[in-house]
């Protein structure tokens, strides 16, 4: 027991072998590599298109470029390490590496929650207050909103990472997850963590419920405005403009709320892994496809680049 209590810091952790935990490991491996490729190419392409095409120099697309940047960081933080572990058979991760993964994950998931709310607010101002759009969403305001999302997320991540990594870990250093995530790491702690888990739940409420409430309120006002005008053309145009963002919100918030707001009795460790695969691998890969296929401006800019080639 004395040895257990000395495991507060230092030492390697062992991550779950996600691929060999399935009946067809190579199929899942190839799927993950493809998802990584699609995410890297898709999100990089969107960032370059928005930077290069003057028609996309607007608050809406500035925010979209920030979302793509976050998705790039998301998938780059976890998937390359998973691929290396599968090919090498070495599933160990250093204490510093685990701390880095934990910090990046907590920062990215919280900042993306806030950014998606900012994107919904942008659509609300554009549709409900078009004459004031250039005032409410001027460049300085956009930058301030994005920086605020990052700073709030960084502060939250720093608190959780410092507390989690100073806890006393037991003899087993095997994390039943494919990356360092707080709920999985807490199962290795040698003391009662119920109070901290309550704090983690409250943190999840703060970073999930207010943003999703703001998103629902924004789209509710947008719908009311369009219906009040009574234009079927306006309704179709609004749906076309907002459908991409609503799809991304549904994917991301659905998985995050299932993971962090549902009681532990409602989901097993294996279900937690599946949900985590959804928002760390699938969402970053699907987001650029959603925006490129359902957003005419992005599709037009992409076709323009291909034509110039």
C-alpha positions as CSV (number, residue, x, y, z in Angstrom):
1,X,0.0,0.0,0.0
2,X,2.9,2.3,0.7
3,X,4.1,1.7,-2.9
4,X,0.6,2.6,-4.2
5,X,0.5,5.9,-2.4
6,X,3.9,6.9,-3.9
7,X,2.5,6.7,-7.5
8,X,1.2,10.3,-7.5
9,X,3.4,11.3,-10.4
10,X,5.9,9.8,-12.8
11,X,5.9,6.4,-14.4
12,X,4.3,5.3,-17.6
13,X,0.6,4.5,-18.2
14,X,-0.6,1.7,-20.5
15,X,-3.4,2.6,-22.9
16,X,-6.1,0.3,-24.3
17,X,-5.4,-1.5,-27.5
18,X,-8.5,-0.3,-29.3
19,X,-7.9,-2.3,-32.5
20,X,-7.2,-5.7,-31.0
21,X,-10.3,-5.3,-28.8
22,X,-12.4,-5.9,-31.9
23,X,-12.9,-9.0,-34.1
24,X,-11.5,-7.3,-37.1
25,X,-8.6,-5.2,-35.9
26,X,-7.1,-4.5,-39.4
27,X,-10.5,-3.3,-40.7
28,X,-10.8,-0.8,-37.8
29,X,-7.2,0.2,-38.2
30,X,-7.7,1.0,-42.0
31,X,-10.9,2.9,-41.2
32,X,-9.0,5.0,-38.6
33,X,-6.2,5.7,-41.0
34,X,-8.7,6.8,-43.6
35,X,-10.5,9.0,-41.1
36,X,-7.2,10.6,-40.2
37,X,-6.4,11.2,-43.8
38,X,-9.9,12.7,-44.5
39,X,-9.7,14.9,-41.5
40,X,-6.2,16.2,-42.2
41,X,-6.9,16.9,-45.9
42,X,-10.4,18.1,-45.5
43,X,-9.8,20.5,-42.6
44,X,-6.6,21.8,-44.1
45,X,-8.3,22.4,-47.4
46,X,-11.1,24.4,-45.7
47,X,-8.6,26.6,-43.9
48,X,-6.6,27.2,-47.1
49,X,-9.8,28.0,-49.1
50,X,-11.0,30.5,-46.5
51,X,-7.6,32.1,-46.4
52,X,-7.1,32.3,-50.1
53,X,-10.6,33.1,-51.4
54,X,-11.7,36.8,-50.8
55,X,-15.4,35.8,-51.0
56,X,-14.9,33.7,-47.9
57,X,-13.4,36.6,-45.8
58,X,-16.4,37.0,-43.5
59,X,-17.1,36.2,-39.8
60,X,-19.0,33.0,-40.7
61,X,-16.0,31.5,-42.5
62,X,-13.5,32.9,-40.1
63,X,-15.3,30.9,-37.4
64,X,-15.4,27.9,-39.6
65,X,-11.7,28.1,-40.1
66,X,-11.2,28.1,-36.4
67,X,-13.5,25.0,-36.1
68,X,-11.3,23.2,-38.7
69,X,-8.2,24.2,-36.9
70,X,-9.6,22.7,-33.7
71,X,-10.5,19.5,-35.5
72,X,-7.0,19.2,-36.9
73,X,-5.6,19.5,-33.4
74,X,-8.2,17.0,-32.1
75,X,-7.4,14.1,-34.4
76,X,-3.6,14.9,-34.5
77,X,-3.5,14.6,-30.7
78,X,-4.8,11.0,-30.4
79,X,-4.9,9.1,-33.7
80,X,-1.1,9.1,-34.7
81,X,-0.3,7.7,-31.3
82,X,-2.9,5.0,-31.7
83,X,-1.5,4.1,-35.1
84,X,2.0,3.9,-33.8
85,X,1.0,1.8,-30.8
86,X,-0.8,-0.7,-33.0
87,X,2.1,-1.1,-35.5
88,X,4.8,-1.2,-32.8
89,X,2.9,-3.1,-30.1
90,X,4.0,-0.5,-27.6
91,X,0.9,0.9,-25.8
92,X,2.9,2.7,-23.1
93,X,2.6,6.5,-22.7
94,X,4.8,8.5,-20.5
95,X,3.4,10.6,-17.6
96,X,4.3,13.8,-19.5
97,X,2.7,12.4,-22.7
98,X,-0.5,11.5,-20.8
99,X,-0.6,15.0,-19.2
100,X,-0.2,16.6,-22.7
101,X,-3.1,14.5,-24.1
102,X,-5.3,15.2,-21.1
103,X,-4.6,19.0,-21.4
104,X,-5.2,19.2,-25.1
105,X,-8.3,17.1,-24.9
106,X,-9.9,19.1,-22.1
107,X,-9.0,22.4,-23.9
108,X,-10.3,21.3,-27.3
109,X,-13.6,19.8,-26.2
110,X,-14.5,22.9,-24.1
111,X,-13.3,25.4,-26.7
112,X,-15.3,23.7,-29.4
113,X,-18.4,23.7,-27.3
114,X,-18.1,27.5,-26.9
115,X,-17.1,28.1,-30.6
116,X,-20.2,26.2,-31.9
117,X,-22.3,28.5,-29.8
118,X,-20.5,31.6,-31.2
119,X,-21.1,30.2,-34.7
120,X,-24.9,29.9,-34.0
121,X,-24.9,33.5,-32.7
122,X,-23.3,34.6,-35.9
123,X,-26.1,33.0,-37.9
124,X,-28.7,34.6,-35.6
125,X,-27.3,38.1,-36.1
126,X,-26.9,37.6,-39.9
127,X,-30.5,36.5,-40.4
128,X,-32.4,38.3,-37.6
129,X,-30.4,41.6,-37.6
130,X,-28.8,41.8,-41.1
131,X,-28.5,45.6,-41.0
132,X,-26.4,45.5,-37.8
133,X,-24.4,42.4,-38.7
134,X,-21.3,44.3,-39.6
135,X,-21.4,46.1,-36.2
136,X,-22.2,43.1,-34.0
137,X,-19.8,40.7,-35.8
138,X,-17.0,43.1,-36.8
139,X,-13.5,41.5,-36.9
140,X,-12.5,42.7,-33.4
141,X,-15.6,41.1,-31.9
142,X,-15.0,37.8,-33.8
143,X,-11.4,37.6,-32.6
144,X,-12.5,38.5,-29.0
145,X,-15.1,35.7,-29.1
146,X,-12.7,33.1,-30.4
147,X,-9.9,34.1,-27.9
148,X,-12.4,34.1,-25.1
149,X,-13.4,30.5,-26.1
150,X,-9.8,29.4,-26.0
151,X,-8.9,31.2,-22.7
152,X,-12.0,29.8,-20.9
153,X,-11.2,26.3,-22.1
154,X,-7.5,26.6,-21.2
155,X,-8.3,27.8,-17.7
156,X,-10.7,24.9,-17.2
157,X,-8.3,22.3,-18.6
158,X,-5.4,23.6,-16.5
159,X,-7.4,23.1,-13.3
160,X,-8.6,19.6,-14.1
161,X,-5.2,18.4,-15.4
162,X,-3.3,19.7,-12.3
163,X,-5.8,18.1,-10.0
164,X,-6.1,14.8,-11.9
165,X,-2.3,14.2,-12.2
166,X,-1.6,14.9,-8.5
167,X,-4.0,12.2,-7.4
168,X,-2.5,9.0,-5.9
169,X,-2.6,6.2,-8.5
170,X,-2.7,2.5,-7.6
171,X,-0.5,-0.4,-8.7
172,X,-2.3,-0.9,-12.0
173,X,-1.3,1.8,-14.5
174,X,-3.5,0.3,-17.3
175,X,-6.0,2.9,-18.5
176,X,-9.1,1.2,-20.0
177,X,-9.3,3.8,-22.8
178,X,-7.3,4.5,-26.0
179,X,-6.1,7.9,-24.7
180,X,-5.7,9.7,-21.4
181,X,-9.2,10.9,-20.4
182,X,-10.2,11.9,-16.9
183,X,-13.1,9.4,-16.3
184,X,-10.9,6.5,-17.3
185,X,-8.0,7.7,-15.3
186,X,-10.1,8.2,-12.1
187,X,-10.7,4.5,-12.0
188,X,-7.0,4.0,-11.2
189,X,-7.0,6.4,-8.3
190,X,-6.5,4.9,-4.8
191,X,-8.8,7.3,-2.9
192,X,-12.4,8.3,-3.1
193,X,-13.0,10.6,-6.1
194,X,-16.7,11.1,-5.7
195,X,-16.4,14.8,-4.8
196,X,-14.1,15.5,-7.8
197,X,-16.4,13.6,-10.1
198,X,-19.2,15.9,-8.9
199,X,-17.0,18.8,-9.8
200,X,-16.3,17.3,-13.2
201,X,-20.0,16.9,-13.8
202,X,-20.6,20.5,-12.8
203,X,-17.8,21.6,-15.2
204,X,-19.5,19.5,-18.0
205,X,-22.8,21.3,-17.3
206,X,-21.1,24.7,-17.5
207,X,-19.4,24.0,-20.8
208,X,-22.3,22.0,-22.4
209,X,-25.7,23.3,-21.3
210,X,-25.3,27.1,-21.6
211,X,-23.8,26.8,-25.2
212,X,-26.4,24.3,-26.4
213,X,-29.1,26.5,-24.8
214,X,-27.7,29.5,-26.7
215,X,-27.6,27.4,-29.9
216,X,-31.2,26.3,-29.5
217,X,-32.3,29.9,-28.7
218,X,-30.5,31.3,-31.7
219,X,-32.0,28.8,-34.1
220,X,-35.4,29.2,-32.5
221,X,-35.3,33.0,-33.1
222,X,-34.0,32.4,-36.7
223,X,-37.0,30.0,-37.4
224,X,-39.5,32.5,-35.9
225,X,-38.0,35.3,-38.0
226,X,-38.2,33.4,-41.3
227,X,-41.7,32.1,-40.6
228,X,-42.8,35.6,-39.8
229,X,-41.6,36.8,-43.1
230,X,-43.6,34.0,-44.7
231,X,-41.2,33.4,-47.6
232,X,-40.7,29.8,-48.7
233,X,-37.6,30.9,-50.6
234,X,-36.2,32.5,-47.4
235,X,-37.0,29.4,-45.4
236,X,-35.1,27.2,-47.9
237,X,-32.1,29.6,-48.0
238,X,-32.0,29.7,-44.2
239,X,-32.1,25.9,-43.9
240,X,-29.3,25.7,-46.5
241,X,-27.2,28.2,-44.6
242,X,-27.8,26.7,-41.2
243,X,-28.1,22.9,-41.9
244,X,-24.3,22.3,-42.0
245,X,-23.8,23.9,-38.6
246,X,-26.9,22.1,-37.1
247,X,-25.5,18.8,-38.3
248,X,-22.1,19.4,-36.7
249,X,-23.8,20.5,-33.5
250,X,-25.9,17.4,-33.3
251,X,-22.9,15.1,-33.9
252,X,-20.6,16.8,-31.4
253,X,-23.0,17.7,-28.6
254,X,-24.8,14.4,-28.8
255,X,-21.6,12.5,-28.1
256,X,-20.2,14.9,-25.5
257,X,-23.5,15.1,-23.5
258,X,-23.8,11.3,-23.6
259,X,-20.3,11.0,-22.1
260,X,-20.2,13.7,-19.5
261,X,-23.8,14.4,-18.4
262,X,-25.3,10.9,-18.2
263,X,-24.8,9.1,-14.8
264,X,-22.1,6.4,-14.8
265,X,-24.8,3.7,-14.4
266,X,-26.2,4.5,-17.8
267,X,-23.0,3.7,-19.8
268,X,-20.2,1.1,-19.5
269,X,-16.5,1.5,-20.1
270,X,-16.9,0.0,-23.6
271,X,-19.7,2.4,-24.5
272,X,-17.5,5.3,-23.3
273,X,-14.8,4.2,-25.7
274,X,-17.3,4.0,-28.6
275,X,-18.6,7.5,-27.8
276,X,-15.0,8.9,-27.5
277,X,-14.2,7.4,-31.0
278,X,-17.2,9.3,-32.3
279,X,-16.1,12.8,-31.2
280,X,-12.3,12.3,-31.4
281,X,-12.1,10.5,-34.8
282,X,-15.4,10.6,-36.6
283,X,-16.5,14.2,-36.0
284,X,-13.2,15.8,-37.2
285,X,-13.4,13.7,-40.3
286,X,-17.1,14.3,-41.0
287,X,-17.1,18.1,-40.3
288,X,-15.2,19.1,-43.5
289,X,-17.3,16.7,-45.6
290,X,-20.5,18.3,-44.1
291,X,-19.4,21.8,-44.8
292,X,-17.9,21.1,-48.3
293,X,-21.0,19.1,-49.5
294,X,-23.7,21.3,-47.9
295,X,-22.2,24.8,-48.1
296,X,-22.4,26.2,-51.6
297,X,-19.8,28.9,-51.0
298,X,-17.1,26.4,-49.9
299,X,-18.0,24.0,-52.7
300,X,-17.8,26.9,-55.2
301,X,-14.4,28.0,-53.9
302,X,-13.1,24.4,-54.1
303,X,-14.3,24.1,-57.7
304,X,-12.7,27.4,-58.6
305,X,-9.3,26.1,-57.3
306,X,-9.7,22.9,-59.3
307,X,-10.6,24.8,-62.4
308,X,-7.5,27.1,-62.1
309,X,-5.3,24.0,-61.8
